[in-house]
């Protein structure tokens, strides 16, 4: 779905509730689309967002959205913290604050980062409304139309959507079980990217982790070519096994949780039991996702319709590739569903794979 379609839908709702007035003398909302900025023609709707609408149905077993398990939400702790803040801070807690964010929070974040060898001051911290706002600000600050961004392939769909809005081009680098292929990285760096966008820990969507040796080489190559690195690390503290690896910014400085892997293990065991011959998947050391590759000839976008009919959902992998490809891959989230539900969902998905889903 294009931004024009999405824009018309949103505009229709805004006009209906009186938030936006219709241009004088105009008839259909399509007259509004003529007023959209040219860059909006490059924006498409999020496949994940559309899937989430579908998987709100209670009988769908969803491996699609990157949702945490609701049964581990600290509801009582959040309630107690909210009551304490309102009791101690009163109306001040509900008032506007500075653009950079609440200073005591920025001080806490700076202290937290220092535990990982990243020494920053509160003045260096900007609190955003989720990572998507941060990625949008990065695009707004750094990307001109036609600028190249070096990314992993596949990479985080939300980043592609944010950067596409500023009309970025891409220099994709393939990944394997040890993360970004740094030999291919060096070749792409010669193409003069504006920056490198990397997810070193339990990458979304593939779940792979960049090895320490490759981290050092990435930092070294980027420094050699004078290319900034945007390090996106939402899952670094969701480690279920192995040792913590230093962040890219930590390694760069050298040269110049209570996480539970039960659900990951449940999905890995279910795939071991039920996956047809030729299906491959990553074995992530943490995070929320694993990456599955089907044999030649499969198209997971076509397979999705059959999976939904069987009451199981996933995200087709092609959405995560900046320059095409990935038609036989899919992203599976293991954090949301309970282990017994994961077992049933993988069983359903593997039956669908066995029945077909191949390109015609």
C-alpha positions in Angstrom: 0.0 0.0 0.0 1.4 3.4 -1.0 1.6 6.5 1.1 -1.1 8.0 -1.1 -3.6 5.2 -0.1 -2.5 5.4 3.5 -2.7 9.2 3.4 -6.2 9.2 1.9 -7.4 6.8 4.6 -6.0 8.9 7.4 -7.2 12.1 5.8 -10.7 10.7 5.5 -10.8 10.0 9.2 -9.5 13.5 10.1 -12.0 15.2 7.8 -14.8 13.0 9.3 -14.1 14.0 12.8 -13.5 17.7 11.9 -9.8 17.7 12.7 -9.0 18.8 9.1 -11.2 20.8 6.8 -11.8 19.9 3.2 -10.3 22.5 0.7 -13.0 24.8 -0.5 -14.9 23.5 -3.5 -13.0 20.1 -3.5 -14.8 16.8 -3.7 -12.8 13.7 -3.0 -9.9 13.5 -0.5 -7.6 12.7 -3.4 -7.3 16.5 -4.0 -5.3 16.5 -0.7 -2.9 13.9 -2.0 -1.8 16.4 -4.6 -0.5 18.6 -1.7 1.7 15.9 -0.2 5.4 16.4 -0.4 7.2 14.6 -3.2 9.2 12.5 -0.8 6.0 10.8 0.4 5.8 9.0 -2.9 8.6 6.8 -1.8 6.9 5.7 1.4 5.0 2.4 1.7 2.8 1.2 4.5 4.4 -1.1 7.1 3.8 -4.8 6.4 4.2 -5.5 10.1 1.6 -2.9 11.1 -0.9 -4.4 8.6 -0.2 -7.9 9.9 -0.7 -6.8 13.5 -4.2 -5.7 12.6 -4.9 -9.2 11.3 -3.3 -11.0 14.2 -5.4 -9.2 16.8 -7.8 -12.0 16.1 -7.6 -14.3 19.2 -7.4 -17.5 17.3 -4.3 -16.5 15.3 -0.9 -17.8 16.7 1.4 -14.9 15.8 5.1 -15.0 15.3 4.9 -11.7 13.4 5.1 -8.7 15.6 8.2 -8.1 17.9 6.0 -8.0 21.0 7.3 -8.9 24.5 5.4 -11.5 26.5 2.6 -9.6 28.4 2.6 -12.0 31.3 6.1 -10.7 32.3 5.1 -7.0 32.3 5.9 -5.5 35.7 2.4 -4.1 36.2 2.5 -3.7 39.9 5.9 -2.2 39.8 4.8 0.3 37.2 1.7 1.2 39.2 3.8 1.7 42.3 6.3 3.9 40.5 3.5 6.0 38.9 1.9 6.5 42.3 5.2 7.5 43.9 6.0 10.0 41.1 2.5 11.6 41.4 2.8 11.7 45.1 6.3 13.2 45.3 6.2 15.4 42.2 2.5 16.3 41.9 1.5 18.4 38.9 5.1 18.9 38.0 5.3 15.3 36.8 2.5 16.1 34.2 4.0 19.4 33.0 6.0 20.0 29.8 9.8 19.6 30.1 12.8 20.4 28.0 13.1 19.1 24.4 16.0 16.9 25.4 13.9 15.1 28.1 13.6 15.0 31.8 17.1 15.7 33.2 17.1 13.2 36.0 16.2 10.5 33.5 19.1 11.6 31.2 21.5 11.5 34.1 20.3 8.0 34.9 20.8 6.9 31.3 24.3 8.4 31.2 25.2 6.5 34.3 23.8 3.3 32.8 25.8 3.7 29.6 29.0 4.2 31.7 28.5 0.6 32.9 29.2 -0.5 29.3 32.3 1.7 28.9 30.4 4.6 27.1 31.2 7.8 28.9 28.6 10.5 28.1 27.2 13.5 29.9 23.4 14.2 30.3 23.9 16.9 27.6 24.7 14.1 25.2 21.5 12.2 25.8 18.2 12.9 23.9 15.1 11.1 25.1 12.8 10.1 22.1 9.4 8.6 21.8 10.7 5.1 20.8 13.5 4.2 18.4 11.4 5.2 15.4 11.6 8.9 16.3 15.3 8.6 16.8 15.8 7.0 13.4 13.6 9.7 11.8 15.7 12.4 13.4 18.9 10.7 12.1 17.5 10.7 8.6 16.4 14.3 8.9 19.8 15.3 10.1 22.0 13.3 7.7 20.2 12.2 4.6 19.8 14.2 1.4 17.8 12.7 -1.5 20.1 10.1 -3.2 22.5 9.8 -0.3 23.7 6.2 0.2 23.2 4.4 3.5 25.1 1.2 4.2 22.9 -1.4 5.9 22.9 -5.1 6.5 20.7 -7.1 4.2 18.2 -8.0 5.7 17.9 -5.1 8.1 15.4 -3.5 10.4 12.2 -2.6 8.5 11.5 0.5 10.7 14.9 2.0 9.8 14.2 1.5 6.1 10.9 3.2 6.4 12.5 6.1 8.3 15.3 6.5 5.8 13.1 6.0 2.8 11.1 9.1 3.8 14.3 11.2 3.1 14.9 9.4 -0.2 17.9 7.4 0.7 19.7 4.9 -1.6 21.3 1.8 -0.1 24.6 -0.1 -0.1 23.5 -3.5 1.2 25.9 -5.9 2.9 24.9 -9.6 3.4 24.9 -11.3 6.8 25.6 -14.8 8.0 25.6 -16.5 11.5 28.3 -14.2 12.7 26.6 -11.0 11.5 27.6 -8.5 8.8 30.1 -9.8 6.2 32.9 -7.3 6.9 34.7 -8.3 3.7 31.7 -7.2 1.7 31.5 -4.2 4.0 34.8 -2.8 3.0 33.9 -3.0 -0.7 30.6 -1.1 -0.1 32.4 1.5 2.0 34.3 2.5 -1.1 30.9 3.6 -2.5 30.9 6.6 -0.1 27.9 6.0 2.2 26.7 8.8 4.4 26.8 6.4 7.4 26.7 2.7 8.4 23.5 1.5 10.1 24.2 -1.6 12.1 22.4 -3.8 14.7 25.2 -5.8 16.3 23.3 -7.7 18.9 20.5 -10.2 18.1 19.8 -8.4 14.9 16.2 -7.6 13.8 15.1 -9.5 11.8 17.7 -12.3 11.6 18.6 -12.6 15.3 22.3 -13.0 14.5 25.1 -11.3 16.6 28.1 -9.6 15.1 31.2 -11.4 16.4 33.9 -9.6 18.4 36.4 -10.0 15.6 34.0 -8.5 13.0 33.1 -5.7 15.4 36.7 -4.7 15.6 37.1 -4.8 11.8 33.8 -2.9 11.2 35.0 -0.1 13.5 38.5 -0.1 11.9 37.1 0.0 8.3 34.6 2.8 9.2 37.4 4.8 10.8 39.7 4.3 7.7 37.0 5.6 5.3 35.8 8.3 7.7 32.3 6.9 7.8 30.1 7.4 10.9 28.4 4.3 12.4 24.8 4.4 13.7 24.6 1.6 16.3 21.1 0.4 17.0 21.1 -1.9 20.1 17.5 -2.5 21.4 18.1 -6.1 22.5 21.7 -6.0 23.9 20.5 -6.7 27.4 18.2 -9.6 26.3 21.0 -12.1 26.3 20.2 -15.7 27.2 23.6 -17.3 26.8 27.2 -16.4 26.2 29.2 -13.3 27.3 28.4 -9.7 26.8 30.2 -8.3 23.8 31.5 -4.7 23.8 29.4 -2.2 21.8 30.7 -0.6 18.6 31.0 2.8 20.3 33.0 1.1 23.1 35.4 -0.5 20.7 35.7 2.8 18.9 36.6 4.5 22.1 39.4 1.9 22.7 40.9 2.6 19.4 40.5 6.3 19.2 19.3 -8.5 32.5 17.2 -10.8 33.9 16.5 -12.3 30.5 15.1 -15.8 29.9 15.6 -17.9 26.9 12.8 -20.4 27.5 10.7 -19.2 24.6 13.6 -19.0 22.2 14.5 -22.6 23.2 10.9 -23.7 22.7 10.9 -22.4 19.2 14.2 -23.9 18.3 13.0 -27.3 19.7 9.8 -27.0 17.7 11.7 -26.3 14.5 14.0 -29.2 15.1 11.0 -31.5 15.5 8.7 -30.2 12.7 10.6 -28.3 10.1 10.7 -30.0 6.6 13.9 -30.9 5.0 15.8 -28.0 3.6 14.5 -25.4 6.0 17.3 -23.5 7.8 17.1 -21.1 10.7 19.4 -19.0 12.9 20.0 -19.8 16.6 20.2 -16.4 18.2 22.0 -15.9 21.5 19.4 -13.3 22.6 16.9 -10.8 21.4 13.4 -11.5 20.2 13.7 -13.0 16.7 15.1 -15.8 14.6 15.5 -15.9 10.8 14.3 -18.7 8.7 15.2 -19.6 5.1 13.1 -21.9 3.0 14.4 -24.0 0.1 14.7 -22.6 -3.4 11.4 -21.9 -5.1 9.5 -20.7 -2.1 7.9 -17.3 -1.8 7.0 -16.5 1.8 4.7 -13.6 0.8 2.6 -16.1 -1.0 3.0 -18.6 1.8 1.6 -16.0 4.3 -1.9 -16.3 3.0 -1.9 -20.0 3.5 -0.4 -19.5 7.0 -3.0 -17.0 8.0 -5.7 -19.5 6.9 -4.0 -22.0 9.2 -4.2 -19.4 12.0 -0.4 -18.7 12.3 1.4 -15.5 11.3 5.0 -14.4 10.5 6.7 -11.5 8.7 7.9 -12.3 5.1 11.6 -11.6 4.8 11.5 -9.5 1.6 10.3 -6.5 3.6 13.7 -6.3 5.3 15.9 -6.0 2.2 16.7 -2.5 1.0 17.3 -3.4 -2.6 15.2 -6.5 -3.1 15.7 -10.2 -2.4 14.8 -12.4 0.5 11.7 -13.9 -1.1 12.2 -17.3 0.6 13.0 -15.9 4.1 10.8 -15.1 7.1 11.2 -13.5 10.6 9.8 -15.4 13.5 9.2 -13.7 16.9 9.7 -16.1 19.9 9.1 -13.7 22.8 5.4 -13.2 22.7 3.7 -16.6 22.6 3.9 -19.1 25.5 6.1 -22.2 24.9 3.1 -24.5 24.4 1.6 -22.0 21.9 4.9 -21.8 20.1 5.0 -25.5 19.7 1.5 -25.5 18.1 2.2 -22.5 16.0 5.5 -24.0 14.5 3.7 -27.2 13.9 1.0 -25.4 11.9 3.5 -23.3 10.0 5.6 -26.4 9.1 2.5 -28.1 7.8 1.8 -25.1 5.5 5.5 -25.2 4.3 5.2 -28.9 3.5 2.0 -28.3 1.5 3.5 -25.7 -0.8 3.9 -22.0 -1.0 6.2 -22.2 -4.0 6.3 -19.7 -6.8 4.2 -20.5 -9.8 
